[in-house]
Amino acid sequence: MAVVALLALAQAAQAQRLLTLVPDVGQAASVGDLGPSIGPVPTAVQVDLDLLRAAPARLEVPTPEGGVLSAEQSVFEDRGGGDLMWSGGQPGAGYDTVALTVEGGRLVGRFGAAGGGAYQIHAERDGRGGMAPLVGPQPDGSVPWCGVEAGAEDLHDETARVVVRTLPADLPERASDPQSHDRLDILVAYTATAAENWADRGGALAAIRHAGDYLKMVFRNNELPVEPHIVHVARASTALDRAGRDFAWHQYFGRRWLGAQMDLDGDLLRLRHVHRADFVHLFTGERAVLLGACGRHSLLAKDVELQRTSQSVDGWTTNHPLRCPDYAVTFA
């Protein structure tokens, strides 16, 4: 009886394993995507998507270094059709470090440990995929350069106001109901270059939904009284994709060039009006050395009223795998 009980416990523990590693390199090439030739090369894995859909209370992930990461569920959302969000953290940590998203049957997630160290995981509909390490806090507690610039946006404010006046859309108005401040609605667009970078890493839709789920986790961890929502995802115009690719020709605009082009994009302005989004965010795929950072977002300066800047509240993030693979953190 004791042997049977031990076997049952072992099977239960094994059942909570989110994935198994594919050790043989030759087999890995056929089982999982090894990613591009730049950036961290993922270890091929086989993910148990059915286990994840069963909303397990606890998950374990073996690491390529021979360790095991574990997390207990704190939030689970069944979004229908097999799509979901699973979030959790290490027992006793007091905050979440894991956000897993299944969108369109494909998985994109981040499995982290309290105190540092995280892995990005992706999988196709059949569970085949990969996991790669992400740079986390250092032993001394310092955090590596995250490559995000944030500042008041004043370069293209007046240009944006002129463009908005030419479109069949009303300027955002001041909120009169205090309850409207507990929700943050985000319109997200992505370029063809970003889609190419995500093609073998879960796909653009799953990656963007994961970025939104990671953002929700950050808000929960910090007990912010606002819940972010991605209200719509759209493919960006060819003009915006070219704006990123041609960035080097417009260095006199500095890091604001891409944001300026977003303000001039009529499709984004119309979509923002239709979906009543609080702001717009663009995922692009160019190198950070070309764009000047992994991401940028406009902020409201102390001496600027909301009415003057609300129509040009936008930002961008690049998902280039070499210097900016942790796009969800940059987005947050």
ZALUM-454188 format. One line per 2 residues: number of its first residue (from 0); their letters; for each residue x, y, z of C-alpha. Coordinates in nm, 4 decimals, always signed. Layout:
// residues N
NUM> a> X:Y:Z ~ ...
//
This chain:
// residues 332
0> ma> +0.0000:+0.0000:+0.0000 ~ +0.2844:+0.2351:+0.0830
2> vv> +0.4386:+0.1742:-0.2604 ~ +0.1045:+0.2429:-0.4312
4> al> +0.0648:+0.5660:-0.2339 ~ +0.4129:+0.6790:-0.3290
6> la> +0.3475:+0.6013:-0.6942 ~ +0.0235:+0.7986:-0.6818
8> la> +0.2039:+1.0970:-0.5300 ~ +0.4760:+1.0749:-0.7929
10> qa> +0.2201:+1.0647:-1.0739 ~ +0.0350:+1.3630:-0.9251
12> aq> +0.3597:+1.5607:-0.9031 ~ +0.4483:+1.4684:-1.2626
14> aq> +0.1019:+1.5711:-1.3792 ~ +0.1721:+1.9249:-1.2588
16> rl> +0.4719:+1.9613:-1.4860 ~ +0.3856:+2.2216:-1.7467
18> lt> +0.6454:+2.0984:-1.9922 ~ +0.9179:+1.8485:-2.0610
20> lv> +1.2557:+1.9325:-2.2090 ~ +1.3655:+1.7817:-2.5381
22> pd> +1.7287:+1.6963:-2.4571 ~ +1.8603:+1.5751:-2.7922
24> vg> +1.9664:+1.8631:-3.0176 ~ +1.8901:+1.6678:-3.3335
26> qa> +1.5441:+1.5860:-3.2053 ~ +1.4981:+1.9441:-3.0830
28> as> +1.5398:+2.0749:-3.4345 ~ +1.2391:+1.8721:-3.5437
30> vg> +1.0298:+1.9018:-3.2278 ~ +1.0682:+2.2659:-3.1301
32> dl> +1.1700:+2.5938:-3.2873 ~ +1.5293:+2.6858:-3.2141
34> gp> +1.4610:+3.0499:-3.2883 ~ +1.6613:+3.2981:-3.4948
36> si> +2.0382:+3.3001:-3.5091 ~ +2.0497:+3.6028:-3.2790
38> gp> +1.9437:+3.6363:-2.9194 ~ +1.8919:+3.3552:-2.6685
40> vp> +1.8378:+3.0192:-2.8409 ~ +1.5347:+2.8451:-2.6880
42> ta> +1.5612:+2.4937:-2.5505 ~ +1.3077:+2.2753:-2.7306
44> vq> +1.0157:+2.1710:-2.5088 ~ +0.6848:+1.9879:-2.5208
46> vd> +0.4150:+2.1809:-2.3309 ~ +0.1130:+2.0093:-2.1737
48> ld> -0.1569:+2.2508:-2.2894 ~ -0.4367:+2.0223:-2.1667
50> ll> -0.2950:+2.0414:-1.8150 ~ -0.2907:+2.4197:-1.8350
52> ra> -0.6527:+2.4267:-1.9533 ~ -0.7491:+2.2216:-1.6465
54> ap> -0.6574:+2.5233:-1.4289 ~ -0.4028:+2.3434:-1.2084
56> ar> -0.3501:+2.4872:-0.8597 ~ +0.0274:+2.4377:-0.8901
58> le> +0.2694:+2.4201:-1.1799 ~ +0.6310:+2.3104:-1.2070
60> vp> +0.8781:+2.3853:-1.4848 ~ +1.2137:+2.2072:-1.5220
62> tp> +1.4946:+2.4352:-1.6360 ~ +1.7715:+2.3539:-1.8845
64> eg> +2.0207:+2.4072:-1.5997 ~ +1.8724:+2.1179:-1.4054
66> gv> +1.6563:+2.3102:-1.1605 ~ +1.2810:+2.3222:-1.1103
68> ls> +1.0655:+2.6335:-1.0799 ~ +0.7233:+2.6143:-0.9161
70> ae> +0.4270:+2.8467:-0.8794 ~ +0.0850:+2.8396:-0.7174
72> qs> -0.2168:+2.9734:-0.9054 ~ -0.3578:+3.3098:-0.8025
74> vf> -0.5685:+3.4033:-1.1074 ~ -0.7140:+3.1900:-1.3863
76> ed> -0.9288:+3.3087:-1.6766 ~ -1.1012:+3.0663:-1.9125
78> rg> -1.1504:+3.2743:-2.2277 ~ -1.3277:+3.0041:-2.4259
80> gg> -1.2199:+2.7918:-2.7179 ~ -0.9213:+2.6619:-2.5242
82> dl> -0.7769:+3.0104:-2.4694 ~ -0.6849:+3.1193:-2.1178
84> mw> -0.4665:+3.3113:-1.8765 ~ -0.2883:+3.1463:-1.5801
86> sg> -0.1020:+3.3613:-1.3291 ~ +0.0711:+3.2711:-1.0063
88> gq> +0.3761:+3.3010:-0.7871 ~ +0.6118:+3.1091:-0.5654
90> pg> +0.4647:+2.9945:-0.2337 ~ +0.5175:+3.2607:+0.0318
92> ag> +0.6540:+3.5237:-0.2068 ~ +0.3525:+3.7509:-0.1749
94> yd> +0.3491:+3.8498:-0.5410 ~ +0.3135:+3.6837:-0.8805
96> tv> +0.6007:+3.6058:-1.1156 ~ +0.4259:+3.3824:-1.3697
98> al> +0.1933:+3.4871:-1.6513 ~ +0.0920:+3.2273:-1.9109
100> tv> -0.1350:+3.3083:-2.2034 ~ -0.3003:+3.0804:-2.4581
102> eg> -0.4487:+3.2704:-2.7513 ~ -0.5595:+3.1065:-3.0732
104> gr> -0.4437:+2.7770:-2.9263 ~ -0.0810:+2.8964:-2.9039
106> lv> +0.1046:+2.9604:-2.5785 ~ +0.3241:+3.2550:-2.4855
108> gr> +0.4310:+3.2982:-2.1255 ~ +0.6832:+3.4095:-1.8708
110> fg> +0.7778:+3.1803:-1.5819 ~ +0.9828:+3.3653:-1.3207
112> aa> +1.1240:+3.3034:-0.9764 ~ +1.0918:+3.5376:-0.6802
114> gg> +1.4145:+3.7334:-0.6459 ~ +1.5259:+3.6986:-1.0056
116> ga> +1.5522:+3.4735:-1.3063 ~ +1.2804:+3.4119:-1.5627
118> yq> +1.2132:+3.2080:-1.8745 ~ +1.0081:+3.2976:-2.1779
120> ih> +0.8040:+3.0020:-2.3043 ~ +0.6203:+2.9558:-2.6323
122> ae> +0.4353:+2.6635:-2.7876 ~ +0.2323:+2.5801:-3.0952
124> rd> -0.1141:+2.4198:-3.0880 ~ +0.0400:+2.0726:-3.0610
126> gr> +0.2479:+2.1772:-2.7597 ~ +0.5810:+2.1874:-2.9424
128> gg> +0.7855:+2.4955:-2.8606 ~ +1.0786:+2.6348:-2.6687
130> ma> +1.1903:+2.8189:-2.3574 ~ +1.4712:+3.0738:-2.3274
132> pl> +1.6196:+3.2583:-2.0278 ~ +1.5479:+3.6266:-1.9753
134> vg> +1.7839:+3.8612:-1.7936 ~ +1.6597:+3.9341:-1.4422
136> pq> +1.7831:+4.1105:-1.1288 ~ +2.1497:+4.0639:-1.0489
138> pd> +2.2869:+3.9064:-0.7264 ~ +2.3475:+4.2543:-0.5838
140> gs> +1.9823:+4.3436:-0.6408 ~ +2.0471:+4.5745:-0.9350
142> vp> +1.8372:+4.5514:-1.2493 ~ +1.9904:+4.5587:-1.6003
144> wc> +1.9174:+4.8462:-1.8336 ~ +1.5628:+4.7950:-1.9555
146> gv> +1.5881:+5.0295:-2.2503 ~ +1.2734:+5.2329:-2.1968
148> ea> +1.2546:+5.6065:-2.2356 ~ +0.9633:+5.7939:-2.0820
150> ga> +0.9078:+6.1648:-2.1062 ~ +0.6587:+6.4383:-2.1807
152> ed> +0.5748:+6.4421:-2.5504 ~ +0.5727:+6.7910:-2.6949
154> lh> +0.7353:+6.7552:-3.0368 ~ +0.4308:+6.6420:-3.2327
156> de> +0.1474:+6.7587:-3.0089 ~ +0.0280:+7.0389:-3.2334
158> ta> +0.0724:+6.8269:-3.5467 ~ -0.1509:+6.5619:-3.3962
160> rv> -0.4193:+6.8170:-3.3113 ~ -0.4266:+6.9351:-3.6732
162> vv> -0.4572:+6.5788:-3.8031 ~ -0.7321:+6.4886:-3.5574
164> rt> -0.9384:+6.7873:-3.6683 ~ -0.9442:+6.6492:-4.0227
166> lp> -1.0910:+6.3144:-3.9172 ~ -1.4534:+6.2206:-3.8340
168> ad> -1.3672:+6.1723:-3.4678 ~ -1.4178:+6.3780:-3.1560
170> lp> -1.1295:+6.4699:-2.9303 ~ -1.1283:+6.2797:-2.5992
172> er> -1.3177:+6.4670:-2.3299 ~ -1.2520:+6.5044:-1.9613
174> as> -1.3881:+6.2194:-1.7518 ~ -1.6883:+6.3316:-1.5476
176> dp> -1.7531:+5.9971:-1.3767 ~ -1.4806:+5.9067:-1.1237
178> qs> -1.5613:+5.5368:-1.1774 ~ -1.4222:+5.5566:-1.5297
180> hd> -1.0743:+5.5813:-1.3830 ~ -1.0638:+5.2180:-1.2683
182> rl> -1.0165:+5.0851:-1.6199 ~ -0.7375:+5.1479:-1.8695
184> di> -0.8330:+5.0651:-2.2295 ~ -0.5427:+5.0077:-2.4673
186> lv> -0.5452:+4.9851:-2.8457 ~ -0.2491:+4.7786:-2.9713
188> ay> -0.1119:+4.7667:-3.3244 ~ +0.1794:+4.5635:-3.4579
190> ta> +0.3935:+4.5941:-3.7676 ~ +0.4874:+4.3281:-4.0196
192> ta> +0.8409:+4.3310:-3.8775 ~ +0.7130:+4.2546:-3.5276
194> ae> +0.4979:+3.9731:-3.6675 ~ +0.8057:+3.8223:-3.8359
196> nw> +0.9963:+3.8234:-3.5057 ~ +0.7043:+3.6489:-3.3323
198> ad> +0.6217:+3.4028:-3.6118 ~ +0.7998:+3.1050:-3.4521
200> rg> +0.7557:+3.2230:-3.0921 ~ +0.3837:+3.1853:-3.0400
202> ga> +0.2633:+3.4347:-3.2986 ~ +0.1710:+3.8017:-3.2762
204> la> -0.1761:+3.7680:-3.1207 ~ -0.0650:+3.5368:-2.8381
206> ai> +0.2430:+3.7512:-2.7713 ~ +0.0405:+4.0714:-2.7495
208> rh> -0.2243:+3.9137:-2.5255 ~ +0.0581:+3.7860:-2.3065
210> ag> +0.2012:+4.1380:-2.2805 ~ -0.1427:+4.2537:-2.1652
212> dy> -0.1664:+3.9715:-1.9099 ~ +0.1804:+4.0517:-1.7784
214> lk> +0.0747:+4.4157:-1.7431 ~ -0.2296:+4.3070:-1.5408
216> mv> -0.0003:+4.1039:-1.3156 ~ +0.2221:+4.4079:-1.2578
218> fr> -0.0814:+4.6167:-1.1644 ~ -0.2043:+4.3465:-0.9232
220> nn> +0.1374:+4.3078:-0.7634 ~ +0.1493:+4.6802:-0.6959
222> el> -0.2159:+4.6972:-0.5816 ~ -0.2979:+4.9668:-0.8351
224> pv> -0.6712:+5.0515:-0.8348 ~ -0.6831:+5.0323:-1.2147
226> ep> -0.7220:+4.7299:-1.4421 ~ -0.5651:+4.7456:-1.7906
228> hi> -0.7494:+4.5960:-2.0874 ~ -0.6368:+4.5478:-2.4470
230> vh> -0.9602:+4.6379:-2.6214 ~ -0.8435:+4.5763:-2.9776
232> va> -0.5427:+4.4394:-3.1686 ~ -0.4798:+4.5538:-3.5259
234> ra> -0.2160:+4.5112:-3.7940 ~ -0.0382:+4.8435:-3.8427
236> st> -0.0313:+5.0201:-4.1747 ~ +0.2528:+4.9736:-4.4199
238> al> +0.3480:+5.3359:-4.3579 ~ +0.4123:+5.2666:-3.9894
240> dr> +0.6171:+4.9597:-4.0724 ~ +0.8272:+5.1682:-4.3089
242> ag> +0.8638:+5.4373:-4.0419 ~ +1.0490:+5.1903:-3.8211
244> rd> +1.2578:+5.0467:-4.1036 ~ +1.3556:+5.3931:-4.2314
246> fa> +1.4258:+5.5344:-3.8870 ~ +1.7953:+5.5893:-3.9591
248> wh> +1.7072:+5.8491:-4.2206 ~ +1.5315:+6.0649:-3.9624
250> qy> +1.7756:+6.0799:-3.6723 ~ +1.7147:+6.4517:-3.6290
252> fg> +1.3803:+6.3562:-3.4762 ~ +1.5596:+6.1421:-3.2186
254> rr> +1.3607:+5.8734:-3.0430 ~ +1.0334:+6.0558:-3.1058
256> wl> +1.0156:+5.9876:-3.4787 ~ +0.8110:+5.6697:-3.4557
258> ga> +0.5656:+5.8290:-3.2109 ~ +0.5274:+6.1253:-3.4428
260> qm> +0.4362:+5.8932:-3.7292 ~ +0.1796:+5.7199:-3.5077
262> dl> +0.0089:+6.0547:-3.4516 ~ -0.0092:+6.1032:-3.8280
264> dg> -0.1644:+5.7618:-3.8917 ~ -0.5338:+5.8064:-3.9655
266> dl> -0.6172:+5.4363:-3.9183 ~ -0.4891:+5.4381:-3.5597
268> lr> -0.6803:+5.7542:-3.4789 ~ -1.0048:+5.6114:-3.6170
270> lr> -0.9575:+5.2812:-3.4323 ~ -0.8887:+5.4641:-3.1093
272> hv> -1.2119:+5.6574:-3.1503 ~ -1.4160:+5.3464:-3.2386
274> hr> -1.2838:+5.1446:-2.9436 ~ -1.2684:+5.4444:-2.7063
276> ad> -0.9112:+5.3579:-2.6104 ~ -0.7261:+5.5635:-2.3515
278> fv> -0.4041:+5.5308:-2.5466 ~ -0.2404:+5.3527:-2.8384
280> hl> +0.0650:+5.1266:-2.8305 ~ +0.2624:+4.9980:-3.1276
282> ft> +0.4781:+4.6842:-3.1362 ~ +0.7527:+4.7085:-3.3936
284> ge> +1.0513:+4.4848:-3.4595 ~ +1.3549:+4.6982:-3.5373
286> ra> +1.6837:+4.6859:-3.3506 ~ +1.7164:+4.8988:-3.0376
288> vl> +2.0319:+5.0598:-3.1769 ~ +1.8216:+5.1919:-3.4649
290> lg> +1.5304:+5.3127:-3.2535 ~ +1.7415:+5.4358:-2.9634
292> ac> +1.5632:+5.2241:-2.6987 ~ +1.3568:+4.9090:-2.6519
294> gr> +1.0491:+5.1224:-2.5977 ~ +0.9091:+5.4686:-2.5429
296> hs> +0.5848:+5.6141:-2.4126 ~ +0.4622:+5.9688:-2.3722
298> ll> +0.3771:+6.0919:-2.0236 ~ +0.1712:+6.3819:-1.8977
300> ak> +0.3988:+6.6617:-1.7800 ~ +0.3170:+6.8579:-1.4662
302> dv> +0.2424:+7.1810:-1.6502 ~ +0.0399:+7.0261:-1.9336
304> el> -0.3345:+6.9696:-1.9155 ~ -0.4799:+6.6361:-2.0193
306> qr> -0.6893:+6.7983:-2.2912 ~ -0.3742:+6.9120:-2.4721
308> ts> -0.2059:+6.5737:-2.4823 ~ -0.4772:+6.3069:-2.4620
310> qs> -0.5002:+6.2680:-2.8381 ~ -0.1277:+6.1966:-2.8682
312> vd> -0.0867:+5.9557:-2.5760 ~ +0.0921:+5.6710:-2.7460
314> gw> +0.3986:+5.4561:-2.7167 ~ +0.5931:+5.1819:-2.8887
316> tt> +0.7919:+4.8693:-2.8024 ~ +1.0300:+4.6712:-3.0195
318> nh> +1.0412:+4.2922:-2.9902 ~ +1.3784:+4.2494:-3.1601
320> pl> +1.5200:+3.9239:-3.0168 ~ +1.8803:+4.0409:-2.9778
322> rc> +1.8564:+4.3261:-2.7255 ~ +1.4846:+4.3460:-2.6533
324> pd> +1.3460:+3.9927:-2.6111 ~ +1.1630:+4.0834:-2.2879
326> ya> +0.9013:+4.2896:-2.4691 ~ +0.6297:+4.2269:-2.2073
328> vt> +0.8387:+4.3928:-1.9368 ~ +0.9221:+4.6835:-2.1679
330> fa> +0.5527:+4.7231:-2.2504 ~ +0.4632:+4.7271:-1.8791
//
